[in-house]
Each structure stands twice: as C-alpha cells, then as structure tokens.
Amino acid sequence: MKKITAFLILLLSQPVIADEWAPTDKYLAGAFVSLVVVDIAQSVEAAEQHYDDLNPLIGDDPSKTRVVTYLVGATALTLFAADKLPEYRRFILTSGIMVEVFCINHNYKVGIRLNF
C-alpha cells in the first residue's frame, strides 16, 4: 500500500504539462480536484460506517485505504488524460466534475455528511 501511495504522489508531483493550460482549464481542474477531496472525505466516512459503495471497482464494505487509493488514482489518471489530450481537456474535466457532483449528492442523500 505504501508503494502505491508513493507512486501516486510521485505521479502527481511530476510536471506533466503537454501545453499551456488556459485559465478556464485551470479553474475546471481546481473545481474537479476540490470535489474529489469532498468525495474522498465522504467515502472515508462511509467506509468507517460500513456503507456499500456504488462503484463496483471499490466493492462492498471497502476499507479506507482502498477508497483513498482508488479515488487518488482515478483523479491522477483523469488529470493526466486532460493534460495529454488538450483538445478534449474541457470535456474530460467537465465530465469529472459532473461525476463528482453526482457522487457527493448521492452520499449526502444516504446520510454521509461532512461537519466542518
């Protein structure tokens, strides 16, 4: 598990700029990552309460480690694809935002809330 986490940190920290990102693209990426952070926090809370996850790749009654590893990896792959495919960048990021809004809303409806 530590090796996977280290790999993801290295992957995310590497300069992967294929071309210059427009300000709108940067805002979309920031919104996407912000929503992922909320989703991770909700998903960890759900794992602690032994909720089943809708995502079949995460499975029923997942561990916190499995949830975080999957979501960080999926986020890294999404950002990597957005960087390497600039002609589809806004579509990729907007799609990611829509998926995250759906997940956060679903988590909220089943009782997973964050208290700040």
VMD Tcl script that draws the C-alpha trace (Angstrom):
set ca {
  {0.00 0.00 0.00}
  {2.84 2.38 0.83}
  {4.37 1.75 -2.58}
  {1.11 2.61 -4.35}
  {0.72 5.80 -2.33}
  {4.33 6.80 -3.03}
  {3.84 6.11 -6.75}
  {0.69 8.26 -6.87}
  {2.42 11.11 -5.03}
  {5.33 10.97 -7.47}
  {2.97 10.82 -10.44}
  {1.02 13.83 -9.25}
  {4.15 15.83 -8.45}
  {5.79 15.41 -11.85}
  {5.49 18.24 -14.36}
  {3.15 16.81 -16.96}
  {2.25 19.94 -18.88}
  {1.79 18.97 -22.51}
  {0.89 22.52 -23.45}
  {-0.18 25.65 -21.66}
  {-3.49 25.34 -19.84}
  {-5.95 28.19 -20.34}
  {-7.24 29.87 -17.17}
  {-10.65 28.21 -17.67}
  {-8.98 24.80 -17.82}
  {-7.13 25.52 -14.60}
  {-10.37 26.57 -12.89}
  {-12.09 23.41 -14.08}
  {-9.20 21.28 -12.81}
  {-9.30 23.07 -9.47}
  {-13.03 22.54 -9.17}
  {-12.64 18.87 -10.08}
  {-9.89 18.26 -7.52}
  {-11.85 20.16 -4.85}
  {-14.88 17.97 -5.44}
  {-12.71 14.84 -5.32}
  {-11.42 15.92 -1.89}
  {-15.02 16.19 -0.65}
  {-15.83 12.81 -2.23}
  {-12.81 11.21 -0.56}
  {-13.81 12.62 2.83}
  {-17.39 11.37 2.40}
  {-16.21 7.98 1.12}
  {-13.85 7.51 4.07}
  {-16.73 8.35 6.41}
  {-18.90 5.83 4.55}
  {-16.19 3.17 4.82}
  {-15.99 3.76 8.58}
  {-19.76 3.25 8.79}
  {-19.58 0.15 6.54}
  {-21.71 1.56 3.74}
  {-21.57 -0.20 0.39}
  {-20.08 1.87 -2.41}
  {-21.92 2.34 -5.72}
  {-18.67 1.94 -7.63}
  {-18.21 -1.74 -8.48}
  {-14.42 -1.27 -8.63}
  {-14.36 -0.31 -4.96}
  {-16.77 -3.06 -3.93}
  {-18.95 -3.68 -0.91}
  {-17.75 -2.58 2.53}
  {-14.39 -1.23 1.30}
  {-11.52 -0.25 3.56}
  {-10.49 3.40 3.89}
  {-7.20 2.55 2.17}
  {-8.98 1.03 -0.82}
  {-11.28 4.03 -1.16}
  {-8.50 6.61 -0.97}
  {-6.19 4.65 -3.29}
  {-8.89 4.26 -5.92}
  {-10.02 7.90 -5.82}
  {-6.49 9.34 -5.86}
  {-5.54 7.02 -8.73}
  {-8.68 7.88 -10.71}
  {-8.04 11.58 -10.14}
  {-4.43 11.27 -11.30}
  {-5.49 9.40 -14.44}
  {-8.19 11.98 -15.19}
  {-5.77 14.88 -14.87}
  {-3.15 13.00 -16.89}
  {-5.67 12.39 -19.68}
  {-6.77 16.04 -19.58}
  {-3.15 17.12 -19.89}
  {-2.24 14.76 -22.70}
  {-5.44 15.32 -24.69}
  {-5.78 19.12 -24.80}
  {-8.48 19.02 -27.48}
  {-10.69 17.05 -25.04}
  {-9.48 18.73 -21.84}
  {-12.63 20.68 -21.03}
  {-14.84 17.70 -21.84}
  {-12.76 15.44 -19.57}
  {-12.71 17.91 -16.69}
  {-16.39 18.84 -17.02}
  {-17.32 15.16 -17.11}
  {-15.24 14.56 -14.00}
  {-16.99 17.44 -12.24}
  {-20.40 16.04 -13.17}
  {-19.49 12.57 -11.86}
  {-18.20 14.05 -8.59}
  {-21.32 16.20 -8.10}
  {-23.45 13.07 -8.60}
  {-21.36 11.07 -6.10}
  {-21.34 13.83 -3.47}
  {-25.08 14.36 -3.85}
  {-25.76 10.62 -3.56}
  {-23.57 10.36 -0.46}
  {-25.42 13.30 1.08}
  {-28.82 11.73 0.35}
  {-27.85 8.46 2.08}
  {-26.68 10.34 5.15}
  {-22.96 10.87 4.62}
  {-22.33 14.45 5.61}
  {-19.22 16.41 6.45}
  {-19.15 18.58 9.53}
  {-16.60 21.35 9.40}
}
mol new
graphics top color blue
foreach p $ca { graphics top sphere $p radius 0.5 }
foreach p [lrange $ca 0 end-1] q [lrange $ca 1 end] { graphics top cylinder $p $q radius 0.2 }
display resetview
